[in-house]
């Protein structure tokens, strides 16, 4: 009797990294250790996400805060599929050829937001360089759908860079989210190795264009540290952000997803994060969140309330 062996193997999650050498995973210090998820609230959030057929960056990016956030029914929706056209050295999202956009997704996202009764929601996406507008119209459709299904919910979007997509940014800006977020991620010197598909000054200009088109729109951007950047470089990025009118800065520790991702250069001590926060506030940011576990959407609702209050206090002077 002949035995048939299936030689087909599952497609690797990160095909572009298969030939990279493995690097050791550094042992995390105490301040980076979190409890494994599993509360009743976490399970409720997971069930809502599954029942609406949604993807979350919480899962795809292996966020360390998923247990805390999902327990409080805070989930960051990742639209336009779970396959990214970019291959950033830090990111755990799958790289490859994405599927066509699902026209039902805006409605499903909006229904989930309404079901969870979210006061504030963060919507992000994979990069879609395969689309003529980079997915801008789809982003705008999601914002409009949420406005209709949950009119009291404030909306924060975390967008791709829309590199070489003329007019795309304006489509998203004009959908009028409450917060427009685009992460610079790291210092310019490290872009070629860490974020090779992006361009630092294009990302910076995107944030500036938001303010040019809608000066009252809140803008936000984030950095990872622990990739080999110098403190002086981080402070220069802060200055660049302030020149672009960025209101809210987040800084968090980079964590290496696998042995073939960019290695952690060092674990930055909480005291250094506190120093970064003090410096950023002195430079004029309305809101700063800097800690080892800070992520773009972590505590986003509470931070948005503080952001609005900070602007109101500044304007009342």
C-alpha positions as CSV (number, residue, x, y, z in Angstrom):
1,X,0.0,0.0,0.0
2,X,1.3,3.4,-1.0
3,X,1.5,6.2,1.6
4,X,0.8,9.7,0.3
5,X,2.8,12.4,2.2
6,X,1.6,16.0,1.9
7,X,4.7,18.0,1.3
8,X,3.0,21.3,1.3
9,X,3.9,23.4,4.2
10,X,2.0,26.3,5.8
11,X,3.1,29.7,4.5
12,X,5.4,31.4,6.9
13,X,4.0,34.4,8.7
14,X,7.1,36.5,7.8
15,X,8.5,35.0,4.5
16,X,10.9,37.9,4.1
17,X,12.6,37.1,7.4
18,X,13.2,33.4,6.8
19,X,16.8,33.9,5.7
20,X,17.7,36.3,8.5
21,X,19.9,35.0,11.2
22,X,18.3,34.3,14.5
23,X,19.1,36.5,17.4
24,X,18.6,35.7,21.1
25,X,15.6,37.0,22.9
26,X,16.7,39.0,25.9
27,X,15.1,38.1,29.3
28,X,12.5,40.8,30.2
29,X,13.0,42.8,33.4
30,X,10.4,42.8,36.1
31,X,8.8,46.0,34.9
32,X,7.9,44.4,31.5
33,X,6.1,41.3,32.8
34,X,2.3,41.2,32.5
35,X,-0.3,38.6,33.5
36,X,-1.6,36.2,30.9
37,X,-5.1,37.2,29.7
38,X,-8.1,35.2,30.7
39,X,-10.7,37.3,32.6
40,X,-14.5,37.2,32.0
41,X,-14.3,40.7,30.4
42,X,-11.4,39.5,28.2
43,X,-13.5,36.6,27.0
44,X,-16.5,38.8,26.3
45,X,-14.4,41.1,24.1
46,X,-12.9,38.2,22.3
47,X,-16.4,36.8,21.6
48,X,-17.6,40.1,20.2
49,X,-14.6,40.4,18.0
50,X,-15.0,36.9,16.7
51,X,-18.8,37.1,16.1
52,X,-18.3,40.2,13.9
53,X,-15.5,38.6,12.0
54,X,-13.0,41.4,12.9
55,X,-9.2,41.6,13.1
56,X,-7.5,43.4,16.0
57,X,-4.0,44.7,16.2
58,X,-4.0,43.6,19.8
59,X,-3.7,40.0,18.6
60,X,-1.9,40.5,15.3
61,X,0.9,42.6,16.8
62,X,1.1,40.5,20.0
63,X,0.5,43.5,22.2
64,X,1.5,42.9,25.8
65,X,-1.5,44.9,27.1
66,X,-4.2,42.7,25.5
67,X,-5.3,41.2,28.8
68,X,-5.8,44.6,30.5
69,X,-7.4,46.3,27.5
70,X,-9.8,43.5,26.6
71,X,-10.9,43.1,30.2
72,X,-12.1,46.7,30.0
73,X,-13.6,46.0,26.5
74,X,-11.0,48.2,24.7
75,X,-10.0,46.6,21.5
76,X,-8.2,48.3,18.6
77,X,-9.7,47.2,15.3
78,X,-7.3,46.5,12.4
79,X,-9.1,47.0,9.1
80,X,-8.3,46.0,5.5
81,X,-7.3,42.5,6.4
82,X,-4.5,40.9,8.4
83,X,-1.9,40.8,5.6
84,X,0.5,43.8,5.2
85,X,2.3,44.8,2.1
86,X,5.3,46.1,4.1
87,X,7.9,44.1,5.9
88,X,9.0,46.2,8.9
89,X,11.7,44.6,11.0
90,X,9.9,45.3,14.2
91,X,6.4,44.2,13.3
92,X,4.6,40.9,14.0
93,X,1.8,41.4,11.4
94,X,1.9,39.0,8.5
95,X,3.6,40.1,5.3
96,X,2.3,39.1,1.9
97,X,-0.3,39.8,-0.8
98,X,-3.5,41.0,0.8
99,X,-7.0,39.9,-0.1
100,X,-9.4,42.3,-1.8
101,X,-11.2,44.8,0.5
102,X,-14.4,43.6,2.2
103,X,-17.1,46.2,1.6
104,X,-19.1,44.9,4.6
105,X,-16.2,45.7,7.0
106,X,-17.2,49.3,7.8
107,X,-20.6,48.2,8.9
108,X,-19.3,45.2,10.9
109,X,-16.7,47.4,12.7
110,X,-19.4,50.0,13.5
111,X,-21.8,47.3,14.9
112,X,-19.0,46.0,17.1
113,X,-18.3,49.5,18.4
114,X,-21.9,50.0,19.2
115,X,-22.3,46.5,20.8
116,X,-19.3,47.2,23.1
117,X,-20.6,50.7,23.9
118,X,-17.2,52.2,23.4
119,X,-16.7,55.8,24.5
120,X,-13.5,55.9,22.4
121,X,-12.3,53.6,19.7
122,X,-9.0,53.3,17.9
123,X,-9.0,52.1,14.3
124,X,-5.8,51.1,12.6
125,X,-4.9,49.1,9.5
126,X,-2.2,47.2,7.6
127,X,-0.3,49.0,4.9
128,X,-2.1,48.5,1.5
129,X,0.4,49.6,-1.1
130,X,-1.5,47.5,-3.6
131,X,-4.4,49.9,-3.6
132,X,-4.5,53.1,-5.6
133,X,-5.4,55.2,-2.6
134,X,-3.7,53.0,0.0
135,X,-7.1,52.2,1.5
136,X,-7.9,55.8,2.3
137,X,-11.5,55.6,1.1
138,X,-12.1,52.5,3.2
139,X,-10.7,54.2,6.3
140,X,-13.1,57.1,5.6
141,X,-16.0,54.7,5.2
142,X,-15.2,53.1,8.6
143,X,-15.2,56.5,10.3
144,X,-18.6,57.4,8.7
145,X,-20.1,54.0,9.7
146,X,-19.1,54.4,13.3
147,X,-20.5,58.0,13.4
148,X,-23.8,56.6,12.3
149,X,-23.9,53.5,14.5
150,X,-22.4,55.1,17.6
151,X,-22.6,58.9,17.3
152,X,-21.4,59.5,20.9
153,X,-18.2,57.5,20.4
154,X,-15.0,59.5,19.7
155,X,-12.8,58.1,17.0
156,X,-9.0,57.8,16.8
157,X,-7.4,56.5,13.7
158,X,-3.8,55.1,13.4
159,X,-3.0,55.2,9.7
160,X,-0.4,54.0,7.2
161,X,1.9,56.6,5.6
162,X,0.0,56.7,2.2
163,X,3.5,56.9,0.6
164,X,3.1,57.9,-3.1
165,X,-0.7,58.0,-2.9
166,X,-1.6,61.5,-4.0
167,X,-4.7,62.8,-2.4
168,X,-5.2,59.8,-0.1
169,X,-4.4,61.6,3.2
170,X,-6.9,64.3,2.4
171,X,-9.7,61.7,2.0
172,X,-9.0,60.4,5.5
173,X,-8.5,63.8,7.1
174,X,-11.8,65.0,5.7
175,X,-13.6,62.1,7.3
176,X,-13.0,64.1,10.5
177,X,-11.8,61.6,13.1
178,X,-11.2,63.1,16.5
179,X,-7.6,62.1,16.6
180,X,-5.3,61.4,13.6
181,X,-2.4,59.2,14.6
182,X,0.5,58.1,12.5
183,X,3.6,56.7,14.2
184,X,7.1,57.7,13.2
185,X,8.2,54.5,15.1
186,X,11.9,55.3,15.3
187,X,14.7,57.8,14.6
188,X,15.7,58.7,11.0
189,X,19.0,56.9,11.2
190,X,17.3,53.5,11.8
191,X,14.6,53.7,9.1
192,X,16.6,51.7,6.5
193,X,16.9,48.7,8.8
194,X,13.8,49.0,10.9
195,X,11.2,50.6,8.6
196,X,12.6,50.1,5.1
197,X,9.4,50.6,3.2
198,X,8.8,54.0,4.7
199,X,10.4,57.4,4.5
200,X,10.9,59.5,7.7
201,X,10.1,62.9,6.2
202,X,7.1,61.5,4.3
203,X,5.6,60.4,7.6
204,X,6.5,63.7,9.2
205,X,4.9,65.6,6.4
206,X,1.7,63.5,6.7
207,X,1.2,64.7,10.3
208,X,1.9,68.2,9.2
209,X,-0.7,68.0,6.4
210,X,-3.3,67.1,8.9
211,X,-2.7,70.4,10.7
212,X,-2.5,72.3,7.4
213,X,-5.9,71.0,6.3
214,X,-7.6,71.0,9.7
215,X,-5.8,73.0,12.4
216,X,-8.2,71.9,15.2
217,X,-7.7,68.2,14.5
218,X,-5.7,66.5,17.2
219,X,-2.6,64.7,15.9
220,X,-0.6,62.0,17.6
221,X,2.5,60.0,16.9
222,X,4.6,57.3,18.6
223,X,8.1,56.1,19.1
224,X,9.7,52.8,20.1
225,X,12.9,52.9,22.1
226,X,15.4,50.1,22.7
227,X,16.4,49.7,19.1
228,X,19.8,51.3,19.3
229,X,18.7,54.9,19.1
230,X,20.6,57.7,21.0
231,X,18.8,59.9,23.4
232,X,19.8,63.0,21.4
233,X,18.1,61.4,18.3
234,X,14.9,60.9,20.3
235,X,14.9,64.5,21.3
236,X,15.5,65.6,17.7
237,X,12.4,63.6,16.7
238,X,10.4,65.3,19.4
239,X,11.5,68.7,17.9
240,X,10.5,67.5,14.4
241,X,7.1,66.4,15.7
242,X,6.5,69.7,17.4
243,X,7.5,71.6,14.2
244,X,4.8,69.5,12.5
245,X,2.2,70.5,15.2
246,X,1.9,67.1,16.8
247,X,-0.2,67.3,20.0
248,X,0.3,63.9,21.6
249,X,3.5,61.8,21.8
250,X,3.7,58.1,23.0
251,X,7.0,56.4,23.7
252,X,7.2,52.7,24.6
253,X,9.7,49.8,24.8
254,X,10.3,47.8,21.6
255,X,9.7,44.1,22.2
256,X,11.1,41.5,19.8
257,X,8.3,39.3,18.4
258,X,10.6,36.5,17.1
259,X,14.3,35.6,16.9
260,X,14.3,36.8,13.3
261,X,12.9,40.3,14.0
262,X,15.1,43.2,14.8
263,X,16.8,42.5,18.2
264,X,16.3,44.5,21.3
265,X,19.3,46.7,21.9
266,X,18.4,47.3,25.5
267,X,15.5,47.5,27.9
268,X,15.0,51.2,28.8
269,X,14.5,51.7,32.5
270,X,11.3,53.4,33.7
271,X,13.3,56.3,35.0
272,X,14.5,57.1,31.5
273,X,10.9,57.0,30.3
274,X,10.0,59.5,33.0
275,X,12.8,61.8,31.8
276,X,11.6,61.5,28.2
277,X,8.1,62.5,29.3
278,X,9.4,65.5,31.2
279,X,11.5,66.7,28.2
280,X,8.5,66.2,25.8
281,X,6.2,68.2,28.0
282,X,8.8,71.0,28.2
283,X,8.9,71.0,24.4
284,X,5.2,71.8,24.3
285,X,3.3,68.5,23.6
286,X,-0.2,68.8,25.0
287,X,-0.2,65.1,26.1
288,X,2.7,62.6,26.6
289,X,2.5,58.9,27.5
290,X,5.9,57.4,28.1
291,X,6.5,54.1,29.9
292,X,7.9,50.6,29.0
293,X,4.4,49.2,28.2
294,X,3.0,52.4,26.5
295,X,1.5,51.6,23.1
296,X,-0.4,53.9,20.7
297,X,-3.9,52.7,21.8
298,X,-3.2,51.9,25.4
299,X,-5.5,53.9,27.6
300,X,-6.4,55.9,24.5
301,X,-9.8,56.9,25.8
302,X,-8.6,58.3,29.1
303,X,-5.7,60.0,27.3
304,X,-8.0,61.6,24.8
305,X,-10.0,63.2,27.7
306,X,-6.7,64.5,29.1
307,X,-5.7,65.8,25.7
308,X,-8.9,67.8,25.3
309,X,-8.6,69.2,28.8
310,X,-5.0,70.2,28.2
311,X,-6.0,72.2,25.1
312,X,-8.9,73.8,26.9
313,X,-6.6,74.8,29.7
314,X,-4.0,76.3,27.3
315,X,-6.7,78.3,25.4
316,X,-8.1,79.6,28.7
317,X,-4.9,81.3,29.7
